[in-house]
């Protein structure tokens, strides 16, 4: 018997209440499907999702199921930039996942269709699916197209810094702002939104080819119909999230992450999803896998092309087909078949090419590189450890010049991003500096992105290949350049980053995966001398006074794990 019908037998008021919603008597005994969506008139990634909800409702109804649509609107990281709104970003993942748990726990359903597009909404859906362990399919909301001259939103941070420095006119800057988002869908670069759509497919929770579809196309609706059918198939076969989200599936996601040069924010989300199933995914897992997987996707922010070109070059199945020798092909997926079977069938289908609006004047091999001629041999991110980050920290090494792989820099310390950004713009940061931004971790301020400061550095020719940013905060998926984040333990937890002083010498060695304080203003010191300095400074460090003492940020900052462990509150 279906779960919904078992619960219904013991809840005599349920039928009455559902009939009061407009249901018919025969709807009560049908398979009950929860449709969760982040729809809201909140940003381009979610504003169009109700159309997909309506398509799903219609399709499920024709399949003799009873769908119910529920909503947990997500926020936009882009609109949260530049003010304290960014502090709410990561915690929103936790709250949306909790809300879905409440929706599903309070009312009986047999399975779910999850429709979302962006940075925190889609990871929240994945966390909830894993936590609830239900038959579920994720339907991503696609990506927007690029603007004039392949303009994409990730370039606006650069143009903002250039305008502040007087390098471009206000009129030119205004033109860029007015044309960077020409339509609905997630931002058209391999930021967190596009990364998590891709990884949802790599995990086996979306239909093959469903990630990164054009946000304004009818193809999204066709995949929504197929996804609706897939949910019912999972229920019939008794396949739940636990059958799909195995350790091997998470390894597949990390393999794909390495190949696409995915956002470092995935290193917050993948461990959080796995944790729901009792599977521990560590930063070291990312580092180990990235070392052996080639980076092959030439897409912004690290590459040239907007993200919409992934679809026109063959989509995620094409990328995964290139990675077959690395992937676990026997894992189960939402099709009810294995990944290997999916890739064989997808490659033999003509329908994908038929619905592709072919772009001219570009070479597909310039978007998705051949596996034997990659952009870089060793993935795209590294995990560094040392006396400034005993638990670890993260850097996207594919986005920085080789000249920055082994350097010793002089620290300039800031206790919030705003002060650091001002220092960069006002030219008080000099080549050879290490910009330290602390108290921006999960327990400090909610772990906001350091986007504007990283863009200010990366867009300055004098600083882009000579200055590093080191923080216990995190980065936008649009970040490029020498940025090291998720430093753990964080400053608010009395991690060593809290006692770094102006003039301290910071050695970064990406090849050997180390990051250490190696000296002070007086010069380099022995490791024993440095250990004593760190110990003495920590001894006199005062306890951190929480910035937020009430509300959702008070709850989050009091309970969150470190960035290197996913920044979760459960």
C-alpha positions in Angstrom: 0.0 0.0 0.0 1.2 3.5 -0.7 2.5 5.5 2.2 -0.1 8.2 1.7 -2.9 5.7 1.9 -1.6 4.1 5.0 -1.5 7.5 6.8 -4.9 8.5 5.4 -6.5 5.5 7.1 -5.5 6.8 10.5 -6.3 10.4 9.8 -10.1 10.8 9.4 -10.1 14.5 8.9 -7.7 14.4 5.9 -10.3 13.5 3.3 -12.6 16.3 4.4 -9.8 18.9 4.3 -8.6 17.8 0.9 -12.2 17.8 -0.5 -12.4 21.4 0.9 -9.4 22.3 -1.3 -11.5 21.3 -4.4 -10.3 17.7 -4.8 -12.7 15.1 -6.1 -13.4 11.9 -4.2 -11.4 9.8 -6.6 -8.4 12.0 -6.1 -8.0 10.9 -2.5 -7.0 7.3 -3.4 -4.4 8.3 -6.1 -0.6 8.4 -5.7 0.2 11.7 -3.9 3.0 13.7 -5.3 4.7 16.7 -3.6 5.9 19.4 -6.0 8.4 21.6 -4.3 9.5 24.8 -6.1 11.5 27.9 -5.3 9.2 29.9 -7.5 8.9 33.6 -6.6 9.2 36.9 -8.3 12.5 37.1 -6.6 15.1 36.7 -9.4 15.5 35.4 -13.0 16.3 31.9 -11.7 13.0 31.4 -10.0 10.5 33.8 -11.7 9.6 31.3 -14.4 9.4 28.1 -12.4 5.7 28.2 -11.8 5.2 27.5 -15.5 7.1 24.3 -14.9 5.0 23.6 -11.8 1.8 24.0 -13.9 3.2 21.7 -16.6 4.0 19.1 -13.9 0.5 19.3 -12.3 -1.1 18.8 -15.7 1.1 15.9 -16.6 0.8 14.1 -13.2 -3.0 14.6 -13.3 -3.2 12.9 -16.7 -1.1 10.0 -15.2 -3.7 9.5 -12.5 -1.7 11.0 -9.7 -2.7 13.8 -7.3 -0.1 16.5 -7.2 0.2 19.3 -4.5 2.4 22.3 -5.1 4.3 23.7 -2.2 6.7 26.7 -2.3 9.8 27.9 -0.5 11.1 30.9 -2.5 14.9 31.3 -2.5 16.8 34.5 -2.5 19.2 35.8 -5.1 22.9 35.9 -4.2 23.4 38.6 -6.8 20.8 40.8 -5.2 22.2 40.1 -1.8 25.7 41.3 -2.8 27.1 44.6 -1.6 25.1 44.7 1.7 24.3 42.6 4.8 21.8 40.6 2.8 24.6 38.3 1.8 24.7 37.1 5.4 21.4 35.3 4.8 22.5 33.4 1.8 24.0 30.2 3.2 21.5 29.9 6.1 18.7 30.0 3.5 19.8 26.6 2.3 19.2 25.3 5.8 15.8 27.0 6.2 14.4 25.9 2.8 15.5 22.3 3.5 13.8 22.5 6.9 10.7 23.9 5.4 10.5 21.0 2.9 11.0 18.5 5.8 8.0 20.2 7.5 5.9 20.1 4.3 6.6 16.4 3.7 6.4 15.4 7.4 3.1 17.1 8.1 1.2 15.8 5.1 1.5 12.3 3.5 3.1 12.0 0.1 4.5 9.1 -1.9 7.2 11.0 -3.8 8.3 14.4 -4.9 9.3 16.5 -7.9 11.7 19.3 -7.0 11.9 22.3 -9.3 14.7 24.9 -8.7 17.5 26.6 -10.4 19.9 28.5 -8.2 22.7 28.8 -5.6 20.9 27.8 -2.4 17.5 26.7 -3.5 18.8 23.7 -5.5 21.2 22.5 -2.8 18.4 22.9 -0.3 16.2 20.6 -2.4 19.0 18.1 -2.6 19.6 18.2 1.2 15.8 17.7 1.8 15.6 14.8 -0.7 18.5 13.1 1.1 17.1 13.7 4.5 13.6 12.5 3.7 14.9 9.5 1.6 11.9 9.5 -0.8 11.4 8.7 -4.4 12.3 12.1 -5.9 13.4 13.8 -9.2 15.0 17.2 -9.5 14.0 19.3 -12.4 16.5 22.2 -12.8 15.2 25.5 -14.1 17.9 26.0 -16.8 20.2 28.9 -17.6 19.6 32.3 -19.2 21.2 33.3 -22.4 24.1 35.7 -22.7 23.7 39.4 -23.5 25.3 41.5 -26.3 28.9 40.4 -27.1 28.4 37.3 -24.8 28.0 39.6 -21.8 27.2 37.7 -18.6 26.4 38.8 -15.0 29.7 37.6 -13.6 31.5 40.4 -15.5 29.5 43.2 -13.7 31.7 42.9 -10.6 34.7 43.6 -12.7 33.1 46.5 -14.5 31.9 47.9 -11.2 35.5 48.0 -9.9 36.7 49.4 -13.2 34.1 52.2 -13.1 35.1 53.0 -9.5 38.7 53.3 -10.6 37.7 55.5 -13.5 38.8 52.9 -16.1 35.4 52.9 -17.9 32.7 55.5 -18.1 29.4 55.4 -16.1 27.5 55.2 -19.4 29.4 52.0 -20.4 28.9 50.6 -17.0 25.2 51.3 -17.1 25.0 49.6 -20.5 26.6 46.5 -19.1 24.3 46.4 -16.1 21.2 46.8 -18.3 22.1 44.0 -20.6 23.7 41.3 -18.4 20.5 39.4 -17.7 18.5 39.1 -20.9 16.0 36.5 -19.6 15.0 33.9 -17.1 17.1 31.0 -15.8 20.3 30.8 -13.7 23.2 33.0 -14.4 25.0 32.0 -17.6 28.4 31.0 -16.2 29.7 28.1 -14.2 28.8 29.7 -10.8 27.2 27.9 -8.0 23.8 27.7 -9.7 25.1 26.1 -12.9 27.5 23.9 -10.8 24.7 22.5 -8.6 22.4 21.9 -11.6 25.2 19.9 -13.1 26.0 18.0 -9.9 22.3 17.1 -9.4 22.5 15.3 -12.8 25.9 13.8 -11.9 24.4 12.5 -8.7 21.7 10.7 -10.7 18.8 12.8 -9.4 17.9 14.5 -12.7 17.1 13.0 -16.0 20.0 12.8 -18.4 20.4 16.1 -20.2 18.0 18.0 -17.8 20.7 20.3 -16.3 21.6 23.7 -17.9 18.8 23.8 -20.5 18.0 27.2 -22.1 15.8 28.9 -19.5 13.4 30.4 -22.1 13.0 27.2 -24.2 10.1 24.7 -24.6 12.7 22.0 -23.9 12.3 22.7 -20.2 8.7 21.9 -20.3 9.3 18.6 -22.2 11.8 17.6 -19.5 9.4 18.5 -16.8 6.8 16.1 -18.3 9.4 13.4 -18.5 10.5 14.1 -14.9 6.9 13.8 -13.8 6.7 10.3 -15.4 10.0 9.4 -13.8 8.8 10.2 -10.2 5.9 7.7 -10.7 8.3 5.1 -12.1 10.5 5.5 -9.0 7.5 5.0 -6.7 6.4 1.9 -8.6 9.9 0.4 -8.4 10.4 1.5 -4.7 13.6 3.4 -5.5 14.4 6.1 -3.0 17.1 8.7 -2.6 19.2 6.3 -0.5 19.3 3.9 -3.5 20.7 6.7 -5.7 22.8 8.8 -3.4 25.5 6.3 -2.6 29.2 7.1 -1.8 29.9 6.2 -5.5 27.4 8.7 -6.7 29.0 11.4 -4.6 32.3 10.5 -6.0 30.8 10.9 -9.5 29.6 14.4 -8.6 33.1 15.3 -7.4 34.6 13.9 -10.6 32.3 16.0 -12.7 33.0 19.0 -10.5 36.7 18.6 -11.3 36.1 18.4 -15.0 33.8 21.5 -15.2 35.8 23.7 -12.9 32.8 24.0 -10.6 32.1 26.6 -7.9 34.0 26.1 -4.6 30.5 26.4 -3.0 29.9 22.8 -4.0 32.4 21.9 -1.3 29.8 23.3 1.2 26.8 21.6 -0.4 28.0 18.1 -1.4 29.1 17.3 2.2 25.9 18.7 3.6 23.8 16.5 1.3 25.9 13.4 2.0 25.7 14.1 5.8 21.9 13.4 5.7 22.6 9.8 4.7 25.4 9.2 7.1 28.0 9.5 4.4 31.1 11.6 5.2 32.4 13.6 2.3 35.5 15.6 3.2 37.5 18.3 1.6 40.3 15.8 1.2 37.9 13.7 -1.0 37.6 16.7 -3.3 41.4 17.3 -3.4 42.2 13.6 -4.0 39.7 13.3 -6.9 40.6 16.6 -8.5 44.3 15.6 -8.7 43.5 12.8 -11.1 40.6 14.3 -13.2 41.3 16.6 -16.2 39.6 20.0 -16.3 37.9 20.2 -19.7 35.2 22.9 -19.6 36.1 26.3 -21.1 33.2 28.2 -19.5 33.2 31.4 -17.4 34.3 32.5 -14.9 37.5 30.6 -15.5 37.0 30.1 -19.2 35.7 31.9 -22.2 32.1 30.8 -23.1 28.8 31.5 -21.3 27.2 28.5 -19.7 24.4 28.3 -22.3 27.0 26.9 -24.8 27.3 23.7 -22.7 23.8 22.7 -23.9 24.7 23.6 -27.5 27.8 21.5 -27.3 26.1 18.3 -26.1 25.2 19.0 -22.5 26.2 17.3 -19.3 25.7 13.7 -20.7 28.4 14.6 -23.3 30.8 15.7 -20.6 30.1 12.6 -18.5 30.6 10.4 -21.6 34.1 11.8 -21.9 34.7 10.9 -18.2 33.5 7.3 -18.4 36.8 5.8 -17.4 36.7 7.8 -14.2 33.0 7.4 -13.3 31.2 4.7 -11.3 28.9 3.6 -14.1 26.9 1.1 -12.1 25.2 3.6 -9.8 21.4 3.8 -9.9 19.7 7.0 -11.2 16.2 8.4 -11.4 15.6 6.7 -14.7 15.5 3.4 -12.8 18.6 2.4 -14.7 22.3 2.8 -14.1 24.4 5.8 -15.2 26.2 3.6 -17.7 22.9 2.6 -19.3 21.7 6.2 -19.4 24.9 7.4 -21.2 24.6 4.7 -23.8 21.0 5.5 -24.5 21.5 9.2 -24.5 24.4 9.1 -26.9 22.2 7.1 -29.3 19.3 9.5 -29.2 18.9 11.9 -32.1 16.2 14.0 -30.3 18.7 16.0 -28.3 20.4 17.4 -31.5 17.0 18.0 -33.1 15.8 20.3 -30.3 19.1 22.1 -30.1 19.0 25.5 -31.6 22.4 25.3 -33.2 24.7 28.2 -32.6 27.0 29.3 -35.4 30.6 30.6 -35.3 31.8 28.4 -32.5 33.7 25.1 -32.2 32.1 22.7 -29.8 35.6 21.4 -28.9 36.4 24.9 -27.8 33.7 24.6 -25.2 34.1 21.0 -24.0 37.7 20.1 -24.6 38.9 16.6 -25.6 39.8 14.5 -22.6 43.3 13.9 -23.9 43.9 17.7 -24.5 42.4 19.3 -21.4 42.7 22.8 -20.1 44.5 21.5 -17.1 45.5 18.0 -16.1 44.7 18.1 -12.4 41.1 19.3 -11.8 40.3 22.8 -10.6 40.4 23.0 -6.8 42.9 22.3 -4.1 42.6 21.9 -0.4 45.5 23.5 1.6 46.4 22.9 5.2 48.9 24.5 7.6 49.2 26.5 10.8 46.8 29.2 9.5 44.2 26.6 8.5 44.7 23.4 10.5 41.3 21.9 9.3 41.9 23.2 5.7 41.0 25.8 3.2 40.0 25.9 -0.5 41.5 27.5 -3.6 40.5 27.2 -7.2 43.9 26.7 -8.6 42.7 26.6 -12.2 41.8 30.3 -11.9 45.2 31.6 -10.9 48.5 32.0 -12.7 51.3 29.5 -12.1 53.4 32.4 -10.7 51.1 32.4 -7.6 51.4 28.7 -6.9 54.4 29.1 -4.6 54.7 32.5 -3.0 55.3 34.3 0.3 53.1 37.3 0.9 52.8 40.0 3.5 49.5 40.0 5.3 47.1 43.0 5.4 44.4 42.1 8.0 40.7 43.1 7.9 37.9 42.1 10.2 35.2 42.6 7.6 35.0 42.5 3.8 33.8 46.2 3.4 37.1 47.5 4.9 39.2 45.2 2.6 37.2 46.2 -0.5 37.8 49.9 0.3 41.5 49.3 0.7 41.8 47.6 -2.7 39.8 50.3 -4.5 41.8 53.1 -2.8 45.1 51.4 -3.9 46.4 50.8 -0.4 46.9 47.1 -1.2 50.2 46.6 -3.0 51.7 43.8 -5.0 53.0 41.1 -2.6 50.2 41.6 -0.1 47.9 38.8 1.3 44.5 40.4 2.0 43.2 38.6 5.2 39.4 38.9 5.7 38.2 37.2 8.9 35.1 36.9 11.1 33.2 36.2 7.9 32.8 32.4 8.5 29.6 30.6 9.4 29.8 31.5 13.1 31.1 35.0 12.4 28.6 36.5 10.0 26.9 33.6 8.3 29.7 33.0 5.7 28.9 35.6 3.0 30.7 35.8 -0.3 33.7 38.0 -0.8 32.8 38.7 -4.4 33.4 42.4 -4.7 36.8 42.3 -3.1 38.0 39.3 -5.2 36.7 41.1 -8.4 38.5 44.3 -7.4 41.7 42.4 -7.1 41.3 40.2 -10.2 40.4 43.2 -12.4 43.4 45.2 -11.3 46.4 44.3 -13.6 48.9 45.3 -10.9 47.3 43.0 -8.2 45.7 40.1 -10.1 48.9 38.1 -10.3 50.6 39.3 -7.2 48.0 39.4 -4.4 46.0 36.7 -2.7 42.8 37.0 -0.7 42.6 34.6 2.3 39.3 34.4 4.3 37.2 32.2 6.5 34.3 33.4 4.4 33.4 31.9 1.0 33.3 33.0 -2.6 30.8 33.6 -5.3 30.7 31.0 -8.0 31.7 33.9 -10.3 35.0 34.3 -8.4 38.3 34.2 -10.3 41.8 34.9 -9.4 44.0 34.1 -6.3 41.3 33.6 -3.7 41.6 31.2 -0.7 38.4 30.6 1.3 36.7 28.4 3.9 39.7 28.8 6.2 38.9 26.5 9.2 38.7 26.8 12.1 37.3 30.2 11.5 38.2 33.4 13.4 35.0 33.4 15.5 36.0 29.9 16.8 39.5 31.1 17.7 41.1 29.6 14.6 44.7 30.7 13.9 43.4 33.1 11.2 42.1 35.2 14.2 45.7 36.1 15.4 47.3 37.0 12.1 48.7 40.5 12.3 49.7 43.1 9.6 53.1 42.2 8.3 53.0 38.5 9.0 54.5 36.4 6.2 52.1 33.9 4.6 53.6 31.1 2.5 51.2 29.5 -0.1 52.4 26.3 -1.7 49.6 24.8 -4.0 51.7 22.0 -5.3 52.3 20.7 -1.8 48.9 21.8 -0.6 50.2 24.0 2.3 49.5 27.4 3.7 51.5 28.7 6.7 52.5 31.7 8.7 56.3 31.6 8.2 57.4 34.9 9.7 56.6 38.4 11.0 57.5 41.9 9.9 61.0 41.1 11.1 61.4 38.3 8.6 61.1 34.5 8.3 61.3 32.4 11.5 61.7 28.8 12.4 58.6 26.6 12.7 59.1 26.3 16.5 59.3 30.1 16.8 56.1 30.5 14.7 54.3 27.9 16.8 55.2 29.8 20.0 54.0 33.1 18.5 50.7 31.6 17.4 50.3 29.9 20.9 51.1 33.2 22.7 48.7 35.2 20.5 45.9 32.8 21.0 46.4 32.8 24.8 45.5 36.5 24.9 42.8 36.4 22.3 39.4 37.5 23.7 36.3 35.4 23.1 34.4 36.4 20.0 31.3 38.6 20.7 28.5 37.2 18.5 27.4 39.7 15.9 23.9 38.2 15.7 22.1 37.2 19.0 18.6 36.6 17.8 16.6 35.6 14.7 17.7 33.2 12.0 21.2 34.5 11.9 21.5 34.2 15.6 20.4 30.6 15.3 22.8 29.9 12.4 25.9 31.5 13.7 25.5 29.9 17.1 25.3 26.4 15.7 27.0 26.2 12.3 29.9 23.8 11.6 33.0 25.2 10.0 33.2 26.0 6.3 35.4 23.1 5.5 32.7 20.8 7.0 29.8 22.3 5.0 28.6 25.1 7.2 25.6 23.0 8.4 23.4 23.4 11.5 22.4 19.7 11.9 
